[in-house]
Amino acid sequence: MPKDQLRDIIEDLSKTIRTNNSFVVFGDIGFVEIVFGNKKYGLRHIIHRRFEERIQKTQVSIPVKQSIEETAVVLIKAVDNIRTAPSKALKSGNTWEFRKDGIVAIVRRDRTNKYRYLLTGFADNRDKIKEATVTIAAVNAKYRYTPEFADLYAQVGAVIASDFNVSVPELDVNC
């Protein structure tokens, strides 16, 4: 994937979280809106659930900083998957998955507007957890030291600090 497209995704995610707004990407089902949302849907919901799963409900102790970095990278890949991976309709008929590189983006038709699709979740593909781990590491290694990624890290960290009342460590950007 060209570097500028991934940077655009990172910038769009940061801006959306910072401004409590949305942006749109085009996938094979049409336009998908990426909304900030709240604890029940959208990016805030995804960040909240990922933190719960990685920190609060796990047997393995994962540092907060690592959880934020992984969450930021998986958000980036989930949005990229909507653009580049083929969709698979799920049984409900209102939900689609976009699977690529071990990451699954979950999109559903908006309940209030049948022409609107929303990113509602993402997951590490359980069958391809090793592939997801490699993907997360590769994107993190390539973009971690960019100002765009530092901004996204700060925005994801701010949501986590707000929702869970935890201290968020600064991203170390020294090479």
C-alpha positions in Angstrom: 0.0 0.0 0.0 1.4 3.4 -0.8 2.6 5.3 2.2 0.5 8.4 1.6 -2.8 6.4 1.8 -1.9 4.9 5.2 -0.8 8.4 6.5 -4.1 9.7 5.2 -6.0 7.0 7.2 -3.9 7.8 10.3 -4.6 11.6 10.0 -8.3 11.0 9.4 -8.6 8.7 12.5 -6.8 11.3 14.6 -8.9 14.2 13.4 -12.1 12.2 13.9 -11.3 11.3 17.5 -10.1 14.8 18.3 -13.2 16.5 16.8 -15.8 13.9 17.7 -16.7 13.7 14.0 -16.5 11.3 11.1 -14.9 10.5 7.7 -15.9 8.2 4.9 -14.0 5.4 3.1 -15.1 3.5 0.0 -15.3 -0.3 0.1 -16.9 -2.9 -2.2 -20.3 -2.4 -0.4 -20.2 1.4 -1.0 -19.3 4.3 1.3 -18.6 3.4 5.0 -18.7 6.1 7.6 -16.1 6.0 10.3 -17.7 7.9 13.2 -16.3 8.7 16.6 -19.5 7.6 18.3 -19.8 6.7 22.0 -19.3 3.7 24.3 -22.0 1.8 22.3 -20.8 2.3 18.7 -18.0 3.8 16.6 -14.4 4.4 17.2 -14.9 5.2 20.9 -16.7 1.9 21.4 -13.9 0.0 19.6 -11.2 1.7 21.7 -13.1 1.1 24.9 -13.7 -2.6 24.1 -10.2 -3.2 22.9 -8.8 -1.7 26.1 -11.1 -3.8 28.2 -10.1 -7.0 26.4 -6.4 -6.3 26.4 -5.9 -4.9 29.9 -8.9 -5.7 32.1 -10.0 -9.1 31.0 -6.8 -10.8 30.2 -4.6 -13.2 32.1 -1.5 -11.7 30.6 -0.3 -8.4 31.9 -0.1 -6.0 28.9 1.3 -2.5 29.5 -1.1 0.4 28.8 1.3 1.9 26.3 1.4 -1.4 24.3 -2.4 -1.6 24.3 -2.7 1.9 23.0 -0.2 1.3 20.2 -1.9 -2.0 19.2 -5.3 -0.4 19.3 -4.1 2.5 17.0 -2.6 0.1 14.5 -5.6 -2.2 14.4 -7.8 0.9 13.8 -5.6 1.8 10.9 -5.7 -1.7 9.4 -9.4 -2.1 9.9 -10.1 1.1 7.9 -7.6 0.0 5.3 -9.3 -3.4 5.0 -12.6 -1.7 4.2 -10.8 0.0 1.3 -8.9 -3.0 0.0 -10.4 -6.3 1.2 -13.4 -8.0 -0.3 -16.5 -8.1 2.0 -18.3 -11.1 3.3 -22.0 -10.7 4.3 -22.9 -12.3 7.6 -26.1 -14.1 8.3 -28.0 -11.0 9.5 -27.8 -9.5 6.1 -27.0 -6.1 7.7 -23.4 -6.8 8.7 -20.2 -7.4 6.7 -16.7 -8.5 7.5 -13.5 -7.3 5.7 -10.7 -9.8 6.5 -7.1 -9.2 5.5 -3.7 -9.6 7.2 -5.2 -11.3 10.2 -7.4 -8.3 11.0 -11.2 -8.2 10.6 -13.2 -5.0 10.2 -16.9 -5.3 11.0 -19.3 -3.0 9.3 -23.1 -2.8 9.7 -25.9 -1.0 8.0 -27.1 2.0 10.1 -30.4 1.3 11.7 -31.6 4.9 11.0 -30.5 5.2 7.4 -30.4 2.1 5.2 -28.0 3.8 2.8 -25.4 4.4 5.5 -22.8 1.8 6.6 -20.8 2.2 9.9 -17.6 0.6 11.1 -18.8 -1.0 14.3 -15.9 -3.2 15.4 -12.7 -5.1 14.6 -11.0 -8.2 15.7 -7.9 -10.2 15.4 -8.9 -13.1 13.2 -8.7 -16.0 15.7 -7.6 -18.4 12.9 -4.8 -16.0 11.9 -3.6 -14.5 15.2 0.0 -15.0 14.2 -0.6 -13.1 11.0 -2.4 -10.3 12.9 0.6 -10.0 15.3 3.0 -9.7 12.4 0.8 -7.1 10.7 0.5 -5.0 13.9 4.3 -5.2 14.4 5.1 -4.2 10.8 2.7 -1.2 10.8 3.9 -0.1 14.2 7.6 -0.4 13.2 7.0 1.6 10.0 4.8 4.4 11.3 5.4 4.6 15.0 7.9 7.5 14.7 5.8 9.6 12.5 4.0 12.7 13.8 0.7 11.4 12.5 1.0 8.2 14.5 2.1 10.1 17.6 -1.1 12.2 17.2 -3.3 9.1 16.8 -1.6 7.5 19.9 -2.4 10.7 21.9 -6.1 10.7 20.7 -6.6 7.0 21.5 -4.8 7.5 24.9 -7.1 10.4 25.7 -10.2 8.3 25.1 -8.8 5.5 27.4 -7.8 8.0 30.1 -11.3 9.5 30.0 -13.1 6.2 30.0 -11.0 4.3 32.5 -9.4 7.1 34.6 -5.9 5.7 34.0 -2.6 7.5 33.4 -1.4 7.2 29.8 2.3 7.1 29.2 3.8 9.3 26.5 4.8 7.7 23.3 8.6 7.4 23.1 9.4 8.7 19.6 13.2 8.6 20.0 14.8 6.3 17.4 
